[in-house]
């Protein structure tokens, strides 16, 4: 969860009747958020502007209430622990509080650098390693692997903070799907075998930790919030370069941060177990199509000349129709074109 494009290819209702898990027979599972730092031409920039969420006096009051509850050691039935309260985690917190007024929301961080911001948002900050025995009915892991020495171990540690009641959710990435020919991919498509790529190994092993403990995985496509912020997103890099030596037909997949947050909330509320879900807008775009939308938006003075590559890898076309059906969920922004206000009227 950017008016520039920040991608992450990477981290939301009554009890849902049991359905077969989204497991692929070809592997355990893994996660790759667009948090993996990639060169600006490989995906739309993951960097995102500071999340602006209004912190009204009402929210502040609720936050004070939650912090008193936290200090008392009591845990409510809708309390939520967010491991890695960044852009996505903060949006999850905002939506969770809207649906569960008065619930305690704890944000576990690596440092105290952003604790003041979290408090203003009604999130009770906690540095990793403190209150390590406190368990919560709802836990979501949104932290990126970039700052971790042992990512699967961090996920395992987070699982110990779950009391087994509501739901434990790990936000992963669509990167592990083993498809590089612009082919179709869904929840059950094969993933890259462990041992082939250190990048996907990290995610798959983390997913295994989650699924082995009855948690769920949300594999997210490229995340974006803003699109017109200067110096953010692959599209701005491409505009600056004018011509870029990568192929124009490489397929990209997107999901707005707000939609990723609502997907996570839906999964958490349904209290599901050991299932893999896929988050995308079902409107895959080629690099060229992204730049065509940029031109159509009329928001940029510079003109992109084109892509000149012919031999770099292709992408994949994600489809999460099964996730939508199982969860009765639909995105707020059905496509990047709709978000930019340039969707065809047809």
C-alpha positions in Angstrom: 0.0 0.0 0.0 1.7 5.4 -3.9 0.6 8.0 -6.6 4.1 7.1 -7.7 4.3 3.5 -8.0 5.8 1.6 -5.2 5.9 -2.0 -5.9 6.5 -4.7 -3.8 7.1 -7.8 -6.0 7.3 -7.4 -1.7 3.2 -8.0 3.4 -7.9 -8.1 5.2 -16.7 -11.2 8.4 -18.3 -14.2 9.9 -16.4 -17.5 10.2 -15.8 -18.8 6.8 -16.7 -22.4 6.1 -13.7 -24.7 5.6 -12.4 -24.7 2.0 -9.4 -26.6 0.6 -6.2 -24.7 1.2 -4.5 -22.8 -1.6 -1.5 -25.1 -1.5 0.5 -25.9 -4.5 1.6 -29.6 -4.7 4.9 -28.3 -5.9 6.2 -26.6 -2.8 5.8 -25.4 0.7 5.4 -21.6 0.6 7.2 -18.3 0.5 7.0 -14.6 0.6 8.5 -11.9 -1.4 7.2 -8.4 -0.9 8.1 -5.6 -3.0 10.1 -4.7 0.0 13.0 -6.5 -1.7 15.1 -3.7 -3.0 15.2 -4.0 -6.8 16.8 -1.7 -9.4 14.4 1.0 -10.4 13.9 -0.5 -13.8 12.9 -4.0 -12.6 9.7 -2.9 -10.8 8.0 0.2 -9.9 9.8 1.8 -7.0 8.9 0.4 -3.6 9.7 3.6 -1.9 6.7 5.2 -0.5 5.9 8.6 0.9 5.2 9.0 4.6 1.7 7.7 5.2 -0.7 10.5 6.1 -3.4 9.2 8.4 -5.5 11.7 10.4 -4.9 11.4 14.1 -8.1 13.0 15.6 -8.6 13.5 19.2 -11.0 10.6 19.2 -8.4 8.3 17.9 -5.9 9.7 20.4 -8.4 8.9 23.2 -8.8 5.4 21.9 -5.1 5.1 21.7 -4.6 6.1 25.3 -7.3 3.6 26.3 -5.5 0.8 24.4 -2.2 1.7 25.9 -3.7 1.5 29.4 -5.0 -1.9 28.5 -1.5 -2.9 27.2 0.2 -1.7 30.4 -2.2 -3.8 32.4 -1.2 -6.9 30.6 -4.8 -7.7 29.5 -5.5 -8.8 25.9 -8.9 -8.3 24.3 -10.5 -10.7 21.8 -10.0 -8.2 18.9 -6.5 -7.0 19.8 -4.0 -6.9 17.0 -0.2 -7.1 16.8 1.4 -5.7 13.7 5.0 -6.8 13.2 6.5 -4.1 10.9 4.0 -1.2 11.1 5.1 0.5 7.9 2.8 1.9 5.1 0.8 -1.4 4.8 0.8 -2.0 8.6 -0.4 1.5 9.4 -3.3 1.2 6.9 -4.2 -2.2 8.4 -4.2 -0.5 11.8 -6.4 2.3 10.6 -9.0 0.0 9.0 -8.9 -2.5 12.0 -9.7 0.3 14.4 -12.6 1.5 12.3 -14.1 -2.0 12.5 -13.0 -2.8 16.0 -13.3 0.4 18.1 -11.5 0.2 21.4 -9.2 -2.7 20.4 -5.6 -2.6 21.4 -3.3 -2.3 18.3 0.4 -2.9 19.0 3.1 -2.2 16.5 6.4 -4.1 16.9 9.4 -2.3 15.5 13.2 -2.9 15.3 14.0 0.6 16.8 12.2 3.5 18.5 12.7 5.8 15.5 9.0 6.1 14.6 7.3 5.5 17.9 6.0 9.0 18.2 4.3 8.7 14.8 2.8 5.4 15.8 1.4 6.8 19.0 -0.3 9.6 17.1 -2.0 7.0 14.9 -3.3 5.1 18.0 -0.8 2.3 17.7 1.0 1.2 20.8 4.7 0.8 19.8 6.8 -2.0 21.1 10.5 -2.7 20.4 11.3 -6.2 19.4 12.4 -8.3 22.3 10.2 -6.5 24.9 7.0 -8.0 26.2 8.0 -11.1 24.3 5.6 -13.4 26.2 2.5 -11.3 25.4 0.3 -13.1 22.9 -2.5 -11.7 20.7 -5.5 -13.2 18.9 -4.6 -11.4 15.7 -1.1 -11.1 14.4 0.0 -9.7 11.0 3.7 -9.8 9.9 4.4 -6.9 7.4 8.2 -6.5 8.1 10.5 -6.6 5.1 13.4 -9.1 4.9 15.8 -6.4 4.0 16.7 -5.6 7.7 16.7 -9.2 8.9 19.6 -11.5 9.5 17.3 -14.6 9.6 13.9 -13.8 8.1 12.3 -17.2 8.6 13.4 -17.1 12.3 11.8 -13.6 12.7 8.6 -15.0 11.3 8.8 -18.0 13.6 9.3 -15.6 16.6 6.2 -13.6 15.5 4.2 -16.8 15.4 4.9 -17.3 19.1 3.1 -14.0 19.7 -0.1 -15.5 18.4 -2.4 -17.2 20.9 -4.0 -19.4 18.2 -7.5 -17.8 18.4 -8.1 -15.3 15.6 -5.6 -15.4 12.8 -1.9 -15.1 12.1 -1.2 -13.6 8.6 2.1 -13.2 6.8 2.2 -10.7 3.9 4.4 -12.2 1.2 5.0 -11.5 -2.5 4.0 -13.0 -5.8 7.7 -13.2 -6.8 8.1 -17.0 -5.9 5.7 -18.0 -8.7 7.8 -19.8 -11.2 6.7 -18.1 -14.4 8.9 -15.8 -16.6 7.2 -16.0 -20.0 4.2 -13.6 -19.4 2.1 -16.7 -18.7 -0.9 -17.0 -16.4 -0.5 -17.5 -12.7 -3.0 -18.1 -9.9 -3.0 -19.1 -6.3 -2.0 -22.7 -7.1 0.7 -22.1 -9.7 4.1 -23.7 -9.1 6.7 -21.7 -7.3 10.5 -21.5 -7.8 12.1 -24.7 -6.3 14.0 -24.0 -3.1 17.7 -23.8 -3.8 17.4 -22.1 -7.1 17.2 -18.5 -5.9 18.3 -17.0 -2.5 15.8 -14.3 -3.0 12.8 -16.6 -3.3 14.2 -19.1 -0.8 13.9 -16.5 2.0 10.3 -16.0 1.3 9.3 -19.6 0.8 11.0 -20.7 4.0 9.2 -17.9 5.8 5.9 -19.0 4.3 6.6 -22.6 5.5 7.0 -21.3 9.1 3.6 -19.6 8.8 1.7 -22.5 7.2 3.3 -25.0 9.6 1.8 -23.0 12.5 -1.7 -22.8 11.0 -1.2 -19.2 9.8 -2.1 -17.8 6.4 -0.1 -16.1 3.6 -1.1 -13.2 1.4 1.1 -13.0 -1.7 0.9 -9.4 -2.9 1.6 -8.0 -6.3 3.4 -4.6 -6.8 2.1 -2.1 -4.3 1.4 1.5 -5.0 -0.2 4.5 -3.4 0.8 7.7 -5.1 1.7 8.0 -8.8 2.5 11.7 -9.3 5.0 12.3 -6.5 8.3 13.5 -8.0 11.2 11.0 -8.1 9.1 8.0 -7.1 8.3 5.0 -9.2 9.9 3.2 -12.1 7.8 5.3 -14.4 9.5 8.5 -13.3 12.9 6.8 -13.8 11.9 5.8 -17.3 10.7 9.3 -18.0 14.0 10.7 -16.9 15.9 8.3 -19.1 13.8 8.8 -22.1 14.7 5.4 -23.5 15.4 2.3 -21.5 17.1 -0.9 -22.6 14.5 -3.3 -21.3 11.7 -5.0 -23.2 8.4 -3.2 -23.4 6.2 -6.3 -23.2 7.4 -7.5 -19.7 4.2 -7.9 -17.7 3.8 -6.2 -14.3 1.0 -6.8 -11.7 -0.3 -4.2 -9.2 -2.5 -3.7 -6.2 -3.2 -0.4 -4.4 -2.0 -0.3 -0.7 -5.5 0.4 0.5 -6.7 -2.8 -1.3 -3.9 -4.8 0.1 -4.9 -3.6 3.6 -8.5 -4.5 3.1 -7.6 -7.9 1.8 -5.5 -8.5 4.9 -8.3 -7.4 7.2 -10.7 -9.7 5.4 -8.4 -12.7 5.9 -7.8 -11.9 9.5 -11.6 -11.5 10.3 -12.4 -14.8 8.7 -10.0 -16.5 11.1 -8.7 -18.8 8.4 -6.0 -21.4 8.8 -3.1 -22.6 6.6 -4.2 -21.0 3.3 -2.4 -19.0 0.6 -4.2 -16.0 -1.0 -3.1 -13.8 -3.8 -3.5 -10.0 -3.9 -3.6 -8.3 -7.3 -6.1 -6.1 -9.3 -6.5 -8.7 -12.1 -5.3 -6.1 -14.7 -1.7 -7.0 -15.6 0.0 -4.4 -17.6 3.1 -4.4 -19.8 5.8 -1.8 -19.2 4.6 -0.1 -22.3 1.0 0.0 -21.2 2.1 1.6 -17.9 3.9 4.3 -19.7 0.9 4.8 -22.1 -1.3 5.4 -19.0 1.3 7.9 -17.7 1.2 9.8 -20.9 -2.6 9.6 -21.0 -2.8 11.1 -17.4 -1.4 14.4 -18.7 0.4 14.9 -15.4 4.0 14.8 -16.7 5.7 17.3 -18.9 8.5 14.9 -20.0 7.8 12.5 -22.9 9.0 8.9 -22.8 10.6 7.7 -26.0 10.4 4.0 -25.5 11.9 0.7 -24.4 14.6 -0.8 -26.6 15.3 -4.2 -24.9 14.5 -7.5 -26.5 16.2 -10.3 -24.5 15.5 -9.6 -20.8 13.1 -11.9 -18.9 9.3 -11.6 -19.2 6.9 -11.5 -16.3 3.7 -13.2 -15.4 -0.1 -12.5 -15.5 -1.6 -12.9 -12.0 -5.2 -13.7 -11.5 -6.8 -13.9 -8.0 -10.4 -14.8 -8.9 -10.3 -17.7 -6.5 -9.2 -15.5 -3.6 -12.0 -13.1 -4.4 -14.5 -15.8 -4.5 -13.4 -17.5 -1.3 -13.2 -14.2 0.6 -16.1 -12.4 -1.0 -13.6 -9.5 -1.6 -13.1 -7.0 -4.3 -10.6 -4.2 -4.6 -11.6 -0.5 -4.3 -9.3 0.3 -7.3 -10.0 -2.3 -10.0 -7.0 -1.2 -12.1 -4.2 1.4 -12.3 -6.2 3.1 -15.1 -9.2 3.6 -12.7 -6.9 4.9 -10.0 -5.4 7.4 -12.5 -8.9 8.4 -13.7 -8.1 7.4 -17.3 -10.0 4.1 -17.6 -12.0 3.6 -20.7 -15.7 4.3 -20.4 -16.5 1.0 -22.2 
